[in-house]
Amino acid sequence: MGVLKTGVITVSDRCSRGEAQDKSGPNLMRLLCEEFKGRRTIETVYKCVEDDQEVIAATLRQLCDEQNVSLVLTTGGTGLSSRDVTPEATRSVIDRLAPGISTAMMVQSL
């Protein structure tokens, strides 16, 4: 059993400015530990950034290229609005899409 290095990025203008408390990022970190308990040790790098495409993309690159994380999960409170640019930021840094993963996540949440 090795260490799984993960990244959790909360994308929220309010949380990044300290105007609101991030609950989703810490919750994701807890869920990761629970999911892999007894099978893998989870080491998580946590970041909270503003809803800005370049900032999100730079944070994704930093976690993958410099922090060497194997899995990055993003969360945020913007929802589907013009300020929600996380999908575009993610697409700008990935090498290939894996649509089955997001479909499985959506099905599981129903």
ZAKOL-266448 format. One record per residue (C-alpha): residue number from 1; x, y, z. Coordinates in Angstrom, 1 decimal. Layout:
// residues N
R  NUM  X  Y  Z $
...
This chain:
// residues 110
R  1  0.0  0.0  0.0 $
R  2  1.6  3.2  -1.2 $
R  3  0.8  6.8  -0.7 $
R  4  -1.8  8.4  -3.1 $
R  5  -1.0  12.0  -3.5 $
R  6  -4.2  14.0  -4.3 $
R  7  -5.1  17.6  -4.7 $
R  8  -8.4  19.3  -3.7 $
R  9  -9.1  22.7  -5.2 $
R  10  -12.0  24.8  -4.0 $
R  11  -13.0  27.4  -6.6 $
R  12  -14.8  30.2  -4.9 $
R  13  -14.5  34.0  -5.0 $
R  14  -15.9  34.4  -1.5 $
R  15  -13.9  31.6  0.1 $
R  16  -10.7  32.7  -1.5 $
R  17  -11.2  36.2  0.0 $
R  18  -12.1  34.8  3.4 $
R  19  -15.7  36.0  3.2 $
R  20  -17.1  32.5  3.5 $
R  21  -15.9  29.2  5.0 $
R  22  -15.0  26.5  2.6 $
R  23  -16.9  23.3  3.6 $
R  24  -16.8  21.3  0.4 $
R  25  -13.0  21.1  0.1 $
R  26  -12.5  19.8  3.6 $
R  27  -15.4  17.4  3.0 $
R  28  -13.8  16.0  -0.1 $
R  29  -10.6  15.5  1.8 $
R  30  -12.5  13.6  4.5 $
R  31  -14.3  11.5  1.9 $
R  32  -11.0  10.6  0.1 $
R  33  -9.5  9.3  3.4 $
R  34  -12.7  7.3  4.2 $
R  35  -12.8  5.8  0.7 $
R  36  -9.2  4.6  0.8 $
R  37  -9.0  3.8  4.5 $
R  38  -7.0  0.6  5.1 $
R  39  -6.0  0.4  1.4 $
R  40  -4.0  3.5  0.7 $
R  41  -2.5  6.4  2.6 $
R  42  -3.9  9.6  1.3 $
R  43  -1.8  12.8  1.2 $
R  44  -3.7  15.8  0.0 $
R  45  -2.6  19.2  -1.1 $
R  46  -5.4  21.7  -0.6 $
R  47  -5.9  25.0  -2.4 $
R  48  -8.7  27.6  -2.4 $
R  49  -8.7  29.9  -5.4 $
R  50  -10.9  32.5  -7.0 $
R  51  -13.2  31.9  -10.0 $
R  52  -10.7  32.9  -12.6 $
R  53  -9.8  30.7  -15.5 $
R  54  -6.0  31.5  -15.5 $
R  55  -5.7  31.1  -11.7 $
R  56  -7.5  27.8  -11.8 $
R  57  -5.4  26.5  -14.7 $
R  58  -2.2  27.6  -13.1 $
R  59  -3.2  25.9  -9.8 $
R  60  -4.0  22.7  -11.7 $
R  61  -0.6  22.8  -13.4 $
R  62  1.2  23.5  -10.2 $
R  63  -0.4  20.6  -8.4 $
R  64  0.3  18.2  -11.2 $
R  65  3.7  19.4  -12.4 $
R  66  5.3  20.6  -9.2 $
R  67  3.5  18.8  -6.4 $
R  68  3.2  15.6  -8.4 $
R  69  -0.4  14.8  -7.4 $
R  70  -2.0  11.8  -9.1 $
R  71  -5.6  12.9  -8.7 $
R  72  -7.1  16.4  -8.5 $
R  73  -10.7  17.1  -7.5 $
R  74  -12.3  20.5  -7.9 $
R  75  -15.3  21.8  -6.0 $
R  76  -16.9  25.2  -5.8 $
R  77  -20.1  27.1  -5.1 $
R  78  -20.5  29.1  -8.3 $
R  79  -22.8  26.7  -10.1 $
R  80  -23.6  26.9  -13.7 $
R  81  -23.2  30.6  -14.3 $
R  82  -21.0  32.9  -16.4 $
R  83  -18.4  33.0  -13.5 $
R  84  -18.1  29.2  -13.5 $
R  85  -15.0  28.7  -15.6 $
R  86  -13.6  25.6  -14.0 $
R  87  -14.5  23.3  -16.9 $
R  88  -12.8  25.6  -19.4 $
R  89  -9.7  25.9  -17.1 $
R  90  -9.6  22.1  -16.7 $
R  91  -9.9  21.5  -20.5 $
R  92  -7.0  24.0  -21.1 $
R  93  -4.5  21.9  -19.1 $
R  94  -5.5  18.2  -19.7 $
R  95  -4.1  16.0  -22.4 $
R  96  -7.3  14.1  -23.0 $
R  97  -10.9  13.9  -21.9 $
R  98  -12.2  11.0  -19.9 $
R  99  -16.0  11.6  -20.0 $
R  100  -16.9  8.3  -18.4 $
R  101  -15.4  9.5  -15.1 $
R  102  -17.7  12.5  -14.9 $
R  103  -20.7  10.4  -16.0 $
R  104  -20.0  7.9  -13.3 $
R  105  -19.7  10.6  -10.7 $
R  106  -23.1  12.1  -11.8 $
R  107  -24.8  8.7  -11.8 $
R  108  -23.4  7.9  -8.3 $
R  109  -24.8  11.2  -7.0 $
R  110  -28.3  10.6  -8.1 $
